[in-house]
Amino acid sequence: MGFTSFIGEVVPSTVMVIMEGCTIGLTILASTVMAKGLSPFVFVVYTNAIGSIILLPYSFIYDRNTLKMPLLTLPFLLRVFFLGLIGVTMAQNLAFLGLSYSSPIVAIGMANLLPALSFLLALILRTTKFNWKSSGSQARLIGTFISIMGAASLTLYRGPTIKNHSSPALSLQSTAAPPRQHLFVFLSTHENWVLGCILFAASSLALSIWNVIQVGTVKIYPQVMKIVSFYSLFGTIQSAVLAAFIERDPTAWTLELNLELFVIILTAIFSSLIRSSVHMWCMRIKGPYFVPIFKPLGIPIASVFGCFLFADTFHYGSMMGAFVCGMGYYTVIWGQVREDDEFHNNRSSSDDKVPLLQEDSQV
């Protein structure tokens, strides 16, 4: 039993670390191909199109034991239409456009805004109540403030690079020989750091709205993978219309057997099939908060990549801002766990009193 328990703890954690590492690697590859000229709008269309082709048959296998409900109804189609519009057409296009203007460390840092923005959205929509006496509510408020400060720091201050190539010897070499071409890039050649951060923040806001719609949809239609496949299909069609309007040059849609095609196929398979399946498996055996606690792990992973592979374009300030966002992320998540524990404790204590009240009334 001890060995089985050990495996049950180690395997899900190891898998989640691998998932975050793969996410960082794919983000760097996506940044590379977009810096070389691939349109982020075309990238979103192709990855989601391949993902939809994979997901549609897979969803029927995955949800075969789930309660079957009619899907081709107007309420369901409207829900997946808006899930595709917000989660794919808006969130993904904003994120990859932001990536083309900034760097993967910005992508990872700004992604940690999601719990804070979800908390603020819940307060605005009044779907959650703020209790000043609750340690969970206080932690969520403090974490939201930390996340916003981290995002502001990430946007406004990049700081010096990890490694400066401005020495005289290197300057003489640079005049005598063309600059060395890197296989991977960490910053876009058409960099606009502030715009990239704003686009990522808008993407996180769209995802927080998407989460609200998704939770309500899963409660009504428990066939999770069918929901994913349908909104991915709707998002592909919507993104194709958007990309066709923006990218009117036919050459922007041309792909060859090179790194671009490899990254598109790899991203589609990983995002649509592998990551979603692994996340649902981990949540099923470890609980709903197991997967989210690994999200900020991408920050140190991206920092290691940046320090070793991209030192001449990797900034101290952006790394510190991303770490502050990660601290805010964990604070909000901890507060949410505390609130859930307090709610369940209050509920169990009230349930314990109900039989006594019933017995008194019967006497």
N, C-alpha and C positions, 0 to 999 in steps of 0.2 A: 504493500500500500504506500510505503514511503517513497519508493522509486516511481510509482505511478503518479503520486502527487507532485513529485519533483518534475517529472516530464510534463505534467499538466500545467505547471507554472512556467517552465523554461521554453517549451515549444511555441506557445502563442506569443510570448515576449520576443523571442528570436525572430519569428516570422514578421512581427510588426516592425522591428528594427530594419529588417531586410526590405520591407515595403517602403519605409521612409527613405532608405538609401536609394532604392530604385526610382522613387519619385524625384529625388534630387538629381540623379543622373539623367533622367529623361528631361527634366527642366533645363539642365545645362545643354543637352543636345538640341532641344527646341530653340533655346537662345542662340545656339551656334548657327542652325540652318536659317533662322530668321535674320540674323546679322549678315548672312551671305545672300540675302535677297528674297527668301520665301515669304510671301504675304501671310501675316497672322490670321487673316480672315479665311484665306484658302486652307491654311493649316487646320483651322477649326472645322471647316466643312468636310475635308477628307478624313480626318480622324473620327468624327462622329458618324460619317457615312459607313466607314468600315466597322465601327463599333455597333451600329444598328444592324448590319448584316450578320454580325456574330451574335448579338444579343437576342434577336427575335426567335431563332430556333432554340437557343439555350434556355430562354425563359420558360418555354413549355416543359422542358425537362426539369428545371429547378423547381417550378411551382406545381409539379404534378400531384403532390400530396397536400397542397394548400386548398383551403376552402374556395371552391369555384364560384365566381360571381360574374354576371354579364358585364363585359367590358365595353362593347361597342354601343354605348349609350351616350346621350348628349352630355350629362353631367361628368362622366368619366373623361370623354374626349376634350371637354372644356378644361378640365383640371390638367391633363397631360399637355394640352396646348400651352397653357400658361407656365407649366413646369419647364417645358422646352424653351419657351420665350425668355423666361427669367434665368433658368439654370444653365442654358447652353448659349442661346443667341446673345443674351446680355452679359452674363457672368464670365463665360469662357472667352468671348471676343474681347471684352474689356481686359481680362487677365493677360491674354497672349499679346494684345496690343501694348499693354503696360510692360510686358516682358521685353518686347522689341525696343522699348525706349529706356529700359533700366537694366536690371540684372537679376539672376536667380535669388540672391540674398534678399532682395526687395520682395520678390514673390513669396518666399518663405516667411519673412517677417510680417508682411501685410496679411497673410493668411491667418495669422494668430489674432487678428482683430475680430474674427467671426463670433466668438462667444460674447465679447463685449457689445458688439453691434446687435446681436440677437437679444441680449438683455435689455438694451435701450429700446429696441423695437417692441419687446414684450411689455415694457412699461408704457410706451406710447399707445399701444393697442389695448392696454389694460388686461392682458391675458395672464399677467402675474402681478402679485401685490408686493409692495416693498414694505418690509417691517423693520423699523429703525432699531428695535430691540433684538432682532435676529442676527446672530453672528454670520450666518450664511448670506443674508442680504447685505450686510456691511462689507463682507469680503467681495461680493460681486460688484458693489459700487467702487470699492478701492481698486479692484482689478481692472474695471473699465477705465478708470482714470489713468492707471499705469499704462494700459494698452494704448490709449489715445496719446499719452505723452511719448511713448516709444515710437508710435507711428509719425508723430510730428518731428521727433528727432531724426528718424530715418529719412524723412522727406527734406528737411531743411539743412541737415549737416551730414556730409559724407566723411569729412576728415581726410587726413593724408593716406596715401596708399601704403600697403604692407611693405612694398619694396620699390625703391625709387631708382629708375634707370637714367638718371641725369648726370652721372659722373663724367668728367672730361674724356676719359678713355672711351667710354661708350659713345660719347658725342662724336669723337673722331671716327669710330667704327661706323656710326650711323650715316656719316657723310660719304664714307667710302663704299658702303654696301647697302642694298635695300633692306628695309626692316624684315626681320624674321617673321614668317607666317605661322600663326598658332593653329593647331588642329581644333582646339576649343577656344571660345571667347567667353569672357565673363561680363563684358560691357558692350553694348551695341555701338557701332560706328556712328550712328545717327542718334546719339544719346541725348535724352531730355529727361533728366532724373526726376524733377518735380512732377512733370506730366505723367511719368511712369508710376510714381507713387500714388498720385490722385486716381489714376485708372485702376490700380490694384485696390485702393480703398473703396471705389465704386463697385468693383467686382465683389468684394466681401460683403458690402451692403446688399447687393442683389442676391447673394447666396443666403444671407440671413432671412430675406423675404421668401426665397425659394424653400428654405427649411420649414417655414411655417405652413406653406401650401402642401409640402411633401408629407409632413406628419399627419395633417388632416386627411390626405388622400390615402395613406396606408391604413389609417383607422377604418375607412370605408371599404377600401379594396385591398385586402391583405396579400394579394399576389404581387410581391415586391418587384421581382425581376421583370414581370410584364409591364409594370408601371415604368421601370427604368428603360426598357426597350422602346415603349411607345413615346415617352417624352424625348428620348434620344432621336427617334425618327422625326418627330415634329421639330426638334431643335435643328436637325440637319437641314430640313427643308427651309426653315426660316433663315438659317445662317447662309444657305446657298443664295437666297434672294438678296440678302444684305450684301454678301460678297460680290454677287453679280453687278449690283449697283455701284459698289466702290471700286472693284477691280475689273475695269472694262477692257483691259489689255488681255487678249487671249493667251499670250505667253506666260502670264502670271499663273495660269492653271496647268501649265505643262510640267510634267514630272518625268525625270529620267531615272535610270537605275543607278542611283547614287545615295549619298547620306540622307538627302531629303526624304526620299521614299522609305528608306529604312526607319527613320525616326517617326514618320507618320504611321507606318504599320505597327511599329513597336508600341507607340503611345496608344493607339487604338486598342490593341489587344490587352495591354496592361490596364488601362483605365476602365475599359468596359467590362472585362471578364475577370482578370486576375485580382485586381485590387478590390473590386466590389465583393467578389466571392469570399476573399480572405477576411475582409472587414466584417461581413455578416457572420462568418464562422466564428471569429474571435468574440464578437458581441454575444453570440448565442451561448458560448461556453463560459465567458468571463464577465458578462454584464455590459450594460450600455456605455459605461464610462471607461472601459478598457481601451478602446480604440482612440478616443480623443486625447488621452494622456500622452500618447506617443507623437502627437502632431508637432510640438515644439522641438522634438528631437532633430528635426530637419535643420534647425539653426546651427547647432555645432557640426553636423555633417557637412552642411554647405560651407561653414567656416573653414573646416579642414581642407575641403576641395579648393577653396579660394586661396588659402595660405600656401598650399603646396603647388597648385597648378596655375594660379592666376594672380600671383603676388604683385605683379606690376599694375594690375587694374582693380585690385581688391582694397576697399577702404575700411579703415578702423571705425570711422563714425557709423557707417551703415551696419557693420557687424554689431556694434554696441547697441544701436537702435533696435535691431532685430532681437537681441537678447532681452531688452526691456519689454518688447512686445510679448516675448515668450513668458516672462515673469507675470505680466498682466494676464496672459492666457491661463496659466496655472492657478492664479488667484481667483479668477472668475469661475473656473471649473471646480475648485475646492469649495467655493461658496455655494455653488449649485448642489454639490454633493451634500453639504451641511444642511441646506434647505430641504432637500429630499429626506434626509434622515430625521430632521425635526418634524416634518409633515407626517412621516410614517409613525414616529414615536407618539405624536399627539393623537393620531388616528387609532393606534393600538390601545392607548390609555383610555380614549373615549369608548372604544368597543368593549373594554373590560368593565366599564361602568354600566353599560346598557342592560345586561342580564340582571344586575342588582336592582335597577330601577323597575324593570319588568316584574321582578319578584315582589317588590314593595307594592306595586299597583295591584297585583293579584291578591295580596293579603288584605 
